Amino acid sequence: MPKMVSTKYGWQWRDYVQADADCDRYWAFKKAERRSLNEATKKSPRVATQGEKKTSEKIYVDF
């Protein structure tokens, strides 16, 4: 176990370990929150009905 030495800011080794664990938990929560938001707002793929033109198809009209 490393010696418990205070830094010039008054932190000890266990404080650094605790801060690192808090940071990991925070980012894991943010990642899960973003994934949940993406899943909630994801649109289901729309299937074109029979005879309906897809938007990628061009429609030409001769005049």
PQR file with spaces between the fields and no chain letter, atoms N, CA, C, O and H, PARSE charges and radii, in Angstrom:
ATOM       1  N    MET     1       0.853   -1.188    0.000 -0.4000 1.5000
ATOM       2  CA   MET     1       0.000    0.000    0.000 -0.0000 2.0000
ATOM       3  C    MET     1       0.884    1.231    0.000  0.5500 1.7000
ATOM       4  O    MET     1       1.817    1.325    0.798 -0.5500 1.4000
ATOM       5  N    PRO     2       0.601    2.186   -0.893 -0.5600 1.5000
ATOM       6  CA   PRO     2       1.442    3.380   -0.910  0.2800 2.0000
ATOM       7  C    PRO     2       1.267    4.204    0.363  0.5500 1.7000
ATOM       8  O    PRO     2       0.217    4.199    1.005 -0.5500 1.4000
ATOM       9  N    LYS     3       2.308    4.887    0.684 -0.4000 1.5000
ATOM      10  CA   LYS     3       2.272    5.744    1.867 -0.0000 2.0000
ATOM      11  C    LYS     3       1.266    6.873    1.649  0.5500 1.7000
ATOM      12  O    LYS     3       1.222    7.458    0.567 -0.5500 1.4000
ATOM      13  H    LYS     3       3.161    4.891    0.162  0.4000 1.0000
ATOM      14  N    MET     4       0.474    7.181    2.647 -0.4000 1.5000
ATOM      15  CA   MET     4      -0.535    8.239    2.543 -0.0000 2.0000
ATOM      16  C    MET     4       0.135    9.595    2.680  0.5500 1.7000
ATOM      17  O    MET     4       0.309   10.119    3.780 -0.5500 1.4000
ATOM      18  H    MET     4       0.510    6.706    3.526  0.4000 1.0000
ATOM      19  N    VAL     5       0.509   10.151    1.526 -0.4000 1.5000
ATOM      20  CA   VAL     5       1.201   11.427    1.504 -0.0000 2.0000
ATOM      21  C    VAL     5       0.240   12.481    0.968  0.5500 1.7000
ATOM      22  O    VAL     5      -0.413   12.272   -0.055 -0.5500 1.4000
ATOM      23  H    VAL     5       0.367    9.726    0.632  0.4000 1.0000
ATOM      24  N    SER     6       0.157   13.575    1.637 -0.4000 1.5000
ATOM      25  CA   SER     6      -0.685   14.675    1.178 -0.0000 2.0000
ATOM      26  C    SER     6       0.065   15.463    0.119  0.5500 1.7000
ATOM      27  O    SER     6       1.277   15.659    0.212 -0.5500 1.4000
ATOM      28  H    SER     6       0.687   13.745    2.468  0.4000 1.0000
ATOM      29  N    THR     7      -0.670   15.911   -0.886 -0.4000 1.5000
ATOM      30  CA   THR     7      -0.072   16.765   -1.906 -0.0000 2.0000
ATOM      31  C    THR     7      -0.190   18.211   -1.449  0.5500 1.7000
ATOM      32  O    THR     7      -0.698   18.493   -0.363 -0.5500 1.4000
ATOM      33  H    THR     7      -1.655   15.753   -0.961  0.4000 1.0000
ATOM      34  N    LYS     8       0.279   19.112   -2.281 -0.4000 1.5000
ATOM      35  CA   LYS     8       0.194   20.529   -1.910 -0.0000 2.0000
ATOM      36  C    LYS     8      -1.249   21.013   -1.874  0.5500 1.7000
ATOM      37  O    LYS     8      -1.535   22.064   -1.300 -0.5500 1.4000
ATOM      38  H    LYS     8       0.692   18.883   -3.163  0.4000 1.0000
ATOM      39  N    TYR     9      -2.179   20.245   -2.493 -0.4000 1.5000
ATOM      40  CA   TYR     9      -3.594   20.614   -2.453 -0.0000 2.0000
ATOM      41  C    TYR     9      -4.334   19.971   -1.290  0.5500 1.7000
ATOM      42  O    TYR     9      -5.522   20.223   -1.092 -0.5500 1.4000
ATOM      43  H    TYR     9      -1.947   19.392   -2.960  0.4000 1.0000
ATOM      44  N    GLY    10      -3.641   19.144   -0.523 -0.4000 1.5000
ATOM      45  CA   GLY    10      -4.261   18.508    0.629 -0.0000 2.0000
ATOM      46  C    GLY    10      -4.955   17.202    0.302  0.5500 1.7000
ATOM      47  O    GLY    10      -5.667   16.652    1.143 -0.5500 1.4000
ATOM      48  H    GLY    10      -2.675   18.939   -0.683  0.4000 1.0000
ATOM      49  N    TRP    11      -4.759   16.690   -0.917 -0.4000 1.5000
ATOM      50  CA   TRP    11      -5.373   15.418   -1.286 -0.0000 2.0000
ATOM      51  C    TRP    11      -4.471   14.268   -0.875  0.5500 1.7000
ATOM      52  O    TRP    11      -3.249   14.404   -0.818 -0.5500 1.4000
ATOM      53  H    TRP    11      -4.181   17.137   -1.601  0.4000 1.0000
ATOM      54  N    GLN    12      -5.088   13.149   -0.594 -0.4000 1.5000
ATOM      55  CA   GLN    12      -4.333   11.929   -0.342 -0.0000 2.0000
ATOM      56  C    GLN    12      -4.653   10.931   -1.435  0.5500 1.7000
ATOM      57  O    GLN    12      -5.558   11.153   -2.239 -0.5500 1.4000
ATOM      58  H    GLN    12      -6.081   13.039   -0.641  0.4000 1.0000
ATOM      59  N    TRP    13      -3.909    9.823   -1.470 -0.4000 1.5000
ATOM      60  CA   TRP    13      -4.060    8.834   -2.535 -0.0000 2.0000
ATOM      61  C    TRP    13      -5.497    8.320   -2.640  0.5500 1.7000
ATOM      62  O    TRP    13      -6.025    8.164   -3.741 -0.5500 1.4000
ATOM      63  H    TRP    13      -3.174    9.643   -0.817  0.4000 1.0000
ATOM      64  N    ARG    14      -6.121    8.060   -1.502 -0.4000 1.5000
ATOM      65  CA   ARG    14      -7.495    7.535   -1.530 -0.0000 2.0000
ATOM      66  C    ARG    14      -8.465    8.547   -2.145  0.5500 1.7000
ATOM      67  O    ARG    14      -9.478    8.161   -2.729 -0.5500 1.4000
ATOM      68  H    ARG    14      -5.691    8.187   -0.608  0.4000 1.0000
ATOM      69  N    ASP    15      -8.158    9.838   -2.014 -0.4000 1.5000
ATOM      70  CA   ASP    15      -9.001   10.876   -2.629 -0.0000 2.0000
ATOM      71  C    ASP    15      -8.922   10.802   -4.151  0.5500 1.7000
ATOM      72  O    ASP    15      -9.927   10.968   -4.843 -0.5500 1.4000
ATOM      73  H    ASP    15      -7.336   10.152   -1.540  0.4000 1.0000
ATOM      74  N    TYR    16      -7.716   10.549   -4.666 -0.4000 1.5000
ATOM      75  CA   TYR    16      -7.555   10.398   -6.112 -0.0000 2.0000
ATOM      76  C    TYR    16      -8.306    9.171   -6.621  0.5500 1.7000
ATOM      77  O    TYR    16      -8.955    9.226   -7.665 -0.5500 1.4000
ATOM      78  H    TYR    16      -6.900   10.413   -4.104  0.4000 1.0000
ATOM      79  N    VAL    17      -8.218    8.075   -5.890 -0.4000 1.5000
ATOM      80  CA   VAL    17      -8.902    6.843   -6.278 -0.0000 2.0000
ATOM      81  C    VAL    17     -10.417    7.061   -6.259  0.5500 1.7000
ATOM      82  O    VAL    17     -11.123    6.621   -7.166 -0.5500 1.4000
ATOM      83  H    VAL    17      -7.691    8.031   -5.042  0.4000 1.0000
ATOM      84  N    GLN    18     -10.906    7.735   -5.232 -0.4000 1.5000
ATOM      85  CA   GLN    18     -12.342    8.016   -5.126 -0.0000 2.0000
ATOM      86  C    GLN    18     -12.802    8.932   -6.258  0.5500 1.7000
ATOM      87  O    GLN    18     -13.865    8.710   -6.837 -0.5500 1.4000
ATOM      88  H    GLN    18     -10.333    8.093   -4.495  0.4000 1.0000
ATOM      89  N    ALA    19     -12.011    9.958   -6.578 -0.4000 1.5000
ATOM      90  CA   ALA    19     -12.376   10.874   -7.652 -0.0000 2.0000
ATOM      91  C    ALA    19     -12.390   10.151   -8.995  0.5500 1.7000
ATOM      92  O    ALA    19     -13.262   10.407   -9.826 -0.5500 1.4000
ATOM      93  H    ALA    19     -11.148   10.138   -6.108  0.4000 1.0000
ATOM      94  N    ASP    20     -11.433    9.251   -9.214 -0.4000 1.5000
ATOM      95  CA   ASP    20     -11.384    8.476  -10.451 -0.0000 2.0000
ATOM      96  C    ASP    20     -12.604    7.563  -10.564  0.5500 1.7000
ATOM      97  O    ASP    20     -13.184    7.440  -11.643 -0.5500 1.4000
ATOM      98  H    ASP    20     -10.726    9.043   -8.539  0.4000 1.0000
ATOM      99  N    ALA    21     -12.997    6.927   -9.468 -0.4000 1.5000
ATOM     100  CA   ALA    21     -14.177    6.056   -9.472 -0.0000 2.0000
ATOM     101  C    ALA    21     -15.444    6.869   -9.728  0.5500 1.7000
ATOM     102  O    ALA    21     -16.326    6.424  -10.462 -0.5500 1.4000
ATOM     103  H    ALA    21     -12.526    7.027   -8.592  0.4000 1.0000
ATOM     104  N    ASP    22     -15.538    8.048   -9.132 -0.4000 1.5000
ATOM     105  CA   ASP    22     -16.695    8.925   -9.364 -0.0000 2.0000
ATOM     106  C    ASP    22     -16.769    9.349  -10.825  0.5500 1.7000
ATOM     107  O    ASP    22     -17.847    9.392  -11.417 -0.5500 1.4000
ATOM     108  H    ASP    22     -14.821    8.409   -8.536  0.4000 1.0000
ATOM     109  N    CYS    23     -15.613    9.660  -11.397 -0.4000 1.5000
ATOM     110  CA   CYS    23     -15.560   10.073  -12.801 -0.0000 2.0000
ATOM     111  C    CYS    23     -15.997    8.924  -13.707  0.5500 1.7000
ATOM     112  O    CYS    23     -16.754    9.140  -14.653 -0.5500 1.4000
ATOM     113  H    CYS    23     -14.737    9.625  -10.916  0.4000 1.0000
ATOM     114  N    ASP    24     -15.531    7.713  -13.431 -0.4000 1.5000
ATOM     115  CA   ASP    24     -15.920    6.544  -14.228 -0.0000 2.0000
ATOM     116  C    ASP    24     -17.420    6.300  -14.146  0.5500 1.7000
ATOM     117  O    ASP    24     -18.058    6.010  -15.157 -0.5500 1.4000
ATOM     118  H    ASP    24     -14.915    7.538  -12.662  0.4000 1.0000
ATOM     119  N    ARG    25     -17.988    6.416  -12.945 -0.4000 1.5000
ATOM     120  CA   ARG    25     -19.428    6.218  -12.779 -0.0000 2.0000
ATOM     121  C    ARG    25     -20.212    7.289  -13.529  0.5500 1.7000
ATOM     122  O    ARG    25     -21.237    6.993  -14.143 -0.5500 1.4000
ATOM     123  H    ARG    25     -17.469    6.651  -12.123  0.4000 1.0000
ATOM     124  N    TYR    26     -19.730    8.542  -13.482 -0.4000 1.5000
ATOM     125  CA   TYR    26     -20.402    9.639  -14.171 -0.0000 2.0000
ATOM     126  C    TYR    26     -20.451    9.383  -15.670  0.5500 1.7000
ATOM     127  O    TYR    26     -21.511    9.504  -16.285 -0.5500 1.4000
ATOM     128  H    TYR    26     -18.897    8.783  -12.984  0.4000 1.0000
ATOM     129  N    TRP    27     -19.309    9.029  -16.268 -0.4000 1.5000
ATOM     130  CA   TRP    27     -19.281    8.825  -17.716 -0.0000 2.0000
ATOM     131  C    TRP    27     -20.027    7.578  -18.134  0.5500 1.7000
ATOM     132  O    TRP    27     -20.601    7.544  -19.223 -0.5500 1.4000
ATOM     133  H    TRP    27     -18.448    8.930  -15.769  0.4000 1.0000
ATOM     134  N    ALA    28     -20.036    6.549  -17.296 -0.4000 1.5000
ATOM     135  CA   ALA    28     -20.839    5.359  -17.604 -0.0000 2.0000
ATOM     136  C    ALA    28     -22.323    5.720  -17.611  0.5500 1.7000
ATOM     137  O    ALA    28     -23.075    5.246  -18.462 -0.5500 1.4000
ATOM     138  H    ALA    28     -19.570    6.577  -16.411  0.4000 1.0000
ATOM     139  N    PHE    29     -22.744    6.560  -16.661 -0.4000 1.5000
ATOM     140  CA   PHE    29     -24.132    7.014  -16.611 -0.0000 2.0000
ATOM     141  C    PHE    29     -24.473    7.841  -17.846  0.5500 1.7000
ATOM     142  O    PHE    29     -25.535    7.659  -18.442 -0.5500 1.4000
ATOM     143  H    PHE    29     -22.133    6.945  -15.970  0.4000 1.0000
ATOM     144  N    LYS    30     -23.566    8.761  -18.238 -0.4000 1.5000
ATOM     145  CA   LYS    30     -23.808    9.602  -19.412 -0.0000 2.0000
ATOM     146  C    LYS    30     -23.915    8.751  -20.683  0.5500 1.7000
ATOM     147  O    LYS    30     -24.754    9.015  -21.543 -0.5500 1.4000
ATOM     148  H    LYS    30     -22.704    8.909  -17.755  0.4000 1.0000
ATOM     149  N    LYS    31     -23.061    7.731  -20.792 -0.4000 1.5000
ATOM     150  CA   LYS    31     -23.086    6.852  -21.954 -0.0000 2.0000
ATOM     151  C    LYS    31     -24.408    6.085  -22.014  0.5500 1.7000
ATOM     152  O    LYS    31     -25.013    5.964  -23.080 -0.5500 1.4000
ATOM     153  H    LYS    31     -22.379    7.517  -20.093  0.4000 1.0000
ATOM     154  N    ALA    32     -24.856    5.563  -20.857 -0.4000 1.5000
ATOM     155  CA   ALA    32     -26.124    4.839  -20.812 -0.0000 2.0000
ATOM     156  C    ALA    32     -27.292    5.779  -21.105  0.5500 1.7000
ATOM     157  O    ALA    32     -28.247    5.394  -21.779 -0.5500 1.4000
ATOM     158  H    ALA    32     -24.364    5.661  -19.991  0.4000 1.0000
ATOM     159  N    GLU    33     -27.215    7.012  -20.600 -0.4000 1.5000
ATOM     160  CA   GLU    33     -28.280    7.989  -20.839 -0.0000 2.0000
ATOM     161  C    GLU    33     -28.378    8.330  -22.326  0.5500 1.7000
ATOM     162  O    GLU    33     -29.474    8.420  -22.879 -0.5500 1.4000
ATOM     163  H    GLU    33     -26.438    7.325  -20.052  0.4000 1.0000
ATOM     164  N    ARG    34     -27.223    8.518  -22.967 -0.4000 1.5000
ATOM     165  CA   ARG    34     -27.205    8.843  -24.399 -0.0000 2.0000
ATOM     166  C    ARG    34     -27.727    7.658  -25.219  0.5500 1.7000
ATOM     167  O    ARG    34     -28.468    7.854  -26.183 -0.5500 1.4000
ATOM     168  H    ARG    34     -26.333    8.444  -22.518  0.4000 1.0000
ATOM     169  N    ARG    35     -27.346    6.435  -24.845 -0.4000 1.5000
ATOM     170  CA   ARG    35     -27.828    5.251  -25.550 -0.0000 2.0000
ATOM     171  C    ARG    35     -29.340    5.114  -25.393  0.5500 1.7000
ATOM     172  O    ARG    35     -30.034    4.764  -26.347 -0.5500 1.4000
ATOM     173  H    ARG    35     -26.744    6.276  -24.063  0.4000 1.0000
ATOM     174  N    SER    36     -29.849    5.386  -24.198 -0.4000 1.5000
ATOM     175  CA   SER    36     -31.280    5.306  -23.945 -0.0000 2.0000
ATOM     176  C    SER    36     -32.028    6.357  -24.767  0.5500 1.7000
ATOM     177  O    SER    36     -33.089    6.078  -25.326 -0.5500 1.4000
ATOM     178  H    SER    36     -29.284    5.670  -23.423  0.4000 1.0000
ATOM     179  N    LEU    37     -31.467    7.564  -24.835 -0.4000 1.5000
ATOM     180  CA   LEU    37     -32.094    8.632  -25.608 -0.0000 2.0000
ATOM     181  C    LEU    37     -32.110    8.284  -27.091  0.5500 1.7000
ATOM     182  O    LEU    37     -33.103    8.525  -27.776 -0.5500 1.4000
ATOM     183  H    LEU    37     -30.606    7.790  -24.381  0.4000 1.0000
ATOM     184  N    ASN    38     -31.013    7.719  -27.588 -0.4000 1.5000
ATOM     185  CA   ASN    38     -30.949    7.320  -28.994 -0.0000 2.0000
ATOM     186  C    ASN    38     -31.975    6.241  -29.300  0.5500 1.7000
ATOM     187  O    ASN    38     -32.624    6.281  -30.345 -0.5500 1.4000
ATOM     188  H    ASN    38     -30.206    7.523  -27.032  0.4000 1.0000
ATOM     189  N    GLU    39     -32.128    5.281  -28.403 -0.4000 1.5000
ATOM     190  CA   GLU    39     -33.104    4.211  -28.610 -0.0000 2.0000
ATOM     191  C    GLU    39     -34.531    4.756  -28.580  0.5500 1.7000
ATOM     192  O    GLU    39     -35.391    4.300  -29.333 -0.5500 1.4000
ATOM     193  H    GLU    39     -31.601    5.248  -27.553  0.4000 1.0000
ATOM     194  N    ALA    40     -34.776    5.731  -27.706 -0.4000 1.5000
ATOM     195  CA   ALA    40     -36.125    6.276  -27.564 -0.0000 2.0000
ATOM     196  C    ALA    40     -36.527    7.110  -28.780  0.5500 1.7000
ATOM     197  O    ALA    40     -37.704    7.160  -29.139 -0.5500 1.4000
ATOM     198  H    ALA    40     -34.078    6.101  -27.094  0.4000 1.0000
ATOM     199  N    THR    41     -35.550    7.766  -29.413 -0.4000 1.5000
ATOM     200  CA   THR    41     -35.882    8.637  -30.533 -0.0000 2.0000
ATOM     201  C    THR    41     -35.655    7.982  -31.886  0.5500 1.7000
ATOM     202  O    THR    41     -35.872    8.605  -32.925 -0.5500 1.4000
ATOM     203  H    THR    41     -34.594    7.725  -29.122  0.4000 1.0000
ATOM     204  N    LYS    42     -35.222    6.738  -31.876 -0.4000 1.5000
ATOM     205  CA   LYS    42     -34.958    6.063  -33.145 -0.0000 2.0000
ATOM     206  C    LYS    42     -36.267    5.804  -33.882  0.5500 1.7000
ATOM     207  O    LYS    42     -37.231    5.298  -33.307 -0.5500 1.4000
ATOM     208  H    LYS    42     -35.046    6.232  -31.032  0.4000 1.0000
ATOM     209  N    LYS    43     -36.284    6.154  -35.151 -0.4000 1.5000
ATOM     210  CA   LYS    43     -37.489    5.950  -35.953 -0.0000 2.0000
ATOM     211  C    LYS    43     -37.459    4.545  -36.548  0.5500 1.7000
ATOM     212  O    LYS    43     -36.409    4.053  -36.961 -0.5500 1.4000
ATOM     213  H    LYS    43     -35.502    6.565  -35.618  0.4000 1.0000
ATOM     214  N    SER    44     -38.611    3.920  -36.583 -0.4000 1.5000
ATOM     215  CA   SER    44     -38.669    2.603  -37.198 -0.0000 2.0000
ATOM     216  C    SER    44     -38.620    2.782  -38.716  0.5500 1.7000
ATOM     217  O    SER    44     -39.166    3.751  -39.243 -0.5500 1.4000
ATOM     218  H    SER    44     -39.464    4.320  -36.247  0.4000 1.0000
ATOM     219  N    PRO    45     -37.978    1.868  -39.410 -0.5600 1.5000
ATOM     220  CA   PRO    45     -37.907    2.010  -40.867  0.2800 2.0000
ATOM     221  C    PRO    45     -39.295    1.899  -41.483  0.5500 1.7000
ATOM     222  O    PRO    45     -40.053    0.983  -41.165 -0.5500 1.4000
ATOM     223  N    ARG    46     -39.617    2.827  -42.356 -0.4000 1.5000
ATOM     224  CA   ARG    46     -40.945    2.868  -42.968 -0.0000 2.0000
ATOM     225  C    ARG    46     -40.920    2.029  -44.237  0.5500 1.7000
ATOM     226  O    ARG    46     -40.076    2.224  -45.112 -0.5500 1.4000
ATOM     227  H    ARG    46     -39.001    3.572  -42.614  0.4000 1.0000
ATOM     228  N    VAL    47     -41.823    1.126  -44.319 -0.4000 1.5000
ATOM     229  CA   VAL    47     -41.907    0.262  -45.490 -0.0000 2.0000
ATOM     230  C    VAL    47     -42.848    0.919  -46.491  0.5500 1.7000
ATOM     231  O    VAL    47     -43.959    1.311  -46.134 -0.5500 1.4000
ATOM     232  H    VAL    47     -42.508    0.968  -43.609  0.4000 1.0000
ATOM     233  N    ALA    48     -42.415    1.041  -47.733 -0.4000 1.5000
ATOM     234  CA   ALA    48     -43.243    1.655  -48.771 -0.0000 2.0000
ATOM     235  C    ALA    48     -44.389    0.706  -49.117  0.5500 1.7000
ATOM     236  O    ALA    48     -44.181   -0.489  -49.327 -0.5500 1.4000
ATOM     237  H    ALA    48     -41.513    0.723  -48.023  0.4000 1.0000
ATOM     238  N    THR    49     -45.579    1.249  -49.173 -0.4000 1.5000
ATOM     239  CA   THR    49     -46.732    0.420  -49.516 -0.0000 2.0000
ATOM     240  C    THR    49     -46.708    0.103  -51.003  0.5500 1.7000
ATOM     241  O    THR    49     -45.955    0.712  -51.763 -0.5500 1.4000
ATOM     242  H    THR    49     -45.748    2.220  -49.003  0.4000 1.0000
ATOM     243  N    GLN    50     -47.510   -0.824  -51.403 -0.4000 1.5000
ATOM     244  CA   GLN    50     -47.536   -1.260  -52.804 -0.0000 2.0000
ATOM     245  C    GLN    50     -47.938   -0.098  -53.716  0.5500 1.7000
ATOM     246  O    GLN    50     -48.966    0.541  -53.490 -0.5500 1.4000
ATOM     247  H    GLN    50     -48.121   -1.318  -50.785  0.4000 1.0000
ATOM     248  N    GLY    51     -47.133    0.175  -54.744 -0.4000 1.5000
ATOM     249  CA   GLY    51     -47.451    1.230  -55.689 -0.0000 2.0000
ATOM     250  C    GLY    51     -46.960    2.605  -55.270  0.5500 1.7000
ATOM     251  O    GLY    51     -47.055    3.545  -56.060 -0.5500 1.4000
ATOM     252  H    GLY    51     -46.298   -0.344  -54.927  0.4000 1.0000
ATOM     253  N    GLU    52     -46.443    2.757  -54.067 -0.4000 1.5000
ATOM     254  CA   GLU    52     -45.962    4.051  -53.615 -0.0000 2.0000
ATOM     255  C    GLU    52     -44.516    4.242  -54.073  0.5500 1.7000
ATOM     256  O    GLU    52     -43.708    3.316  -54.010 -0.5500 1.4000
ATOM     257  H    GLU    52     -46.366    1.994  -53.426  0.4000 1.0000
ATOM     258  N    LYS    53     -44.202    5.442  -54.530 -0.4000 1.5000
ATOM     259  CA   LYS    53     -42.849    5.734  -54.985 -0.0000 2.0000
ATOM     260  C    LYS    53     -41.965    6.052  -53.786  0.5500 1.7000
ATOM     261  O    LYS    53     -42.397    6.735  -52.858 -0.5500 1.4000
ATOM     262  H    LYS    53     -44.858    6.195  -54.582  0.4000 1.0000
ATOM     263  N    LYS    54     -40.757    5.570  -53.802 -0.4000 1.5000
ATOM     264  CA   LYS    54     -39.798    5.928  -52.768 -0.0000 2.0000
ATOM     265  C    LYS    54     -39.247    7.309  -53.096  0.5500 1.7000
ATOM     266  O    LYS    54     -39.235    7.714  -54.258 -0.5500 1.4000
ATOM     267  H    LYS    54     -40.406    5.015  -54.556  0.4000 1.0000
ATOM     268  N    THR    55     -38.802    8.015  -52.103 -0.4000 1.5000
ATOM     269  CA   THR    55     -38.332    9.387  -52.328 -0.0000 2.0000
ATOM     270  C    THR    55     -37.046    9.404  -53.144  0.5500 1.7000
ATOM     271  O    THR    55     -36.727   10.413  -53.774 -0.5500 1.4000
ATOM     272  H    THR    55     -38.812    7.687  -51.159  0.4000 1.0000
ATOM     273  N    SER    56     -36.310    8.307  -53.141 -0.4000 1.5000
ATOM     274  CA   SER    56     -35.065    8.296  -53.908 -0.0000 2.0000
ATOM     275  C    SER    56     -35.318    8.109  -55.405  0.5500 1.7000
ATOM     276  O    SER    56     -34.422    8.347  -56.215 -0.5500 1.4000
ATOM     277  H    SER    56     -36.569    7.488  -52.630  0.4000 1.0000
ATOM     278  N    GLU    57     -36.517    7.690  -55.778 -0.4000 1.5000
ATOM     279  CA   GLU    57     -36.833    7.499  -57.192 -0.0000 2.0000
ATOM     280  C    GLU    57     -37.278    8.827  -57.801  0.5500 1.7000
ATOM     281  O    GLU    57     -38.057    9.568  -57.201 -0.5500 1.4000
ATOM     282  H    GLU    57     -37.245    7.497  -55.120  0.4000 1.0000
ATOM     283  N    LYS    58     -36.776    9.115  -58.990 -0.4000 1.5000
ATOM     284  CA   LYS    58     -37.136   10.350  -59.670 -0.0000 2.0000
ATOM     285  C    LYS    58     -38.409   10.119  -60.490  0.5500 1.7000
ATOM     286  O    LYS    58     -38.601    9.054  -61.077 -0.5500 1.4000
ATOM     287  H    LYS    58     -36.143    8.514  -59.478  0.4000 1.0000
ATOM     288  N    ILE    59     -39.252   11.114  -60.518 -0.4000 1.5000
ATOM     289  CA   ILE    59     -40.471   11.060  -61.314 -0.0000 2.0000
ATOM     290  C    ILE    59     -40.313   12.062  -62.450  0.5500 1.7000
ATOM     291  O    ILE    59     -40.172   13.261  -62.207 -0.5500 1.4000
ATOM     292  H    ILE    59     -39.096   11.979  -60.042  0.4000 1.0000
ATOM     293  N    TYR    60     -40.334   11.583  -63.672 -0.4000 1.5000
ATOM     294  CA   TYR    60     -40.201   12.455  -64.847 -0.0000 2.0000
ATOM     295  C    TYR    60     -41.552   12.630  -65.498  0.5500 1.7000
ATOM     296  O    TYR    60     -42.278   11.660  -65.715 -0.5500 1.4000
ATOM     297  H    TYR    60     -40.448   10.610  -63.869  0.4000 1.0000
ATOM     298  N    VAL    61     -41.891   13.882  -65.813 -0.4000 1.5000
ATOM     299  CA   VAL    61     -43.142   14.195  -66.476 -0.0000 2.0000
ATOM     300  C    VAL    61     -42.787   14.840  -67.802  0.5500 1.7000
ATOM     301  O    VAL    61     -42.098   15.860  -67.822 -0.5500 1.4000
ATOM     302  H    VAL    61     -41.300   14.670  -65.636  0.4000 1.0000
ATOM     303  N    ASP    62     -43.253   14.256  -68.937 -0.4000 1.5000
ATOM     304  CA   ASP    62     -42.980   14.818  -70.257 -0.0000 2.0000
ATOM     305  C    ASP    62     -44.030   15.888  -70.559  0.5500 1.7000
ATOM     306  O    ASP    62     -45.227   15.645  -70.405 -0.5500 1.4000
ATOM     307  H    ASP    62     -43.813   13.427  -68.921  0.4000 1.0000
ATOM     308  N    PHE    63     -43.588   17.066  -70.988 -0.4000 1.5000
ATOM     309  CA   PHE    63     -44.501   18.126  -71.355 -0.0000 2.0000
ATOM     310  C    PHE    63     -44.440   18.336  -72.851  0.5500 1.7000
ATOM     311  O    PHE    63     -45.141   19.197  -73.383 -0.5500 1.4000
ATOM     312  H    PHE    63     -42.616   17.263  -71.114  0.4000 1.0000
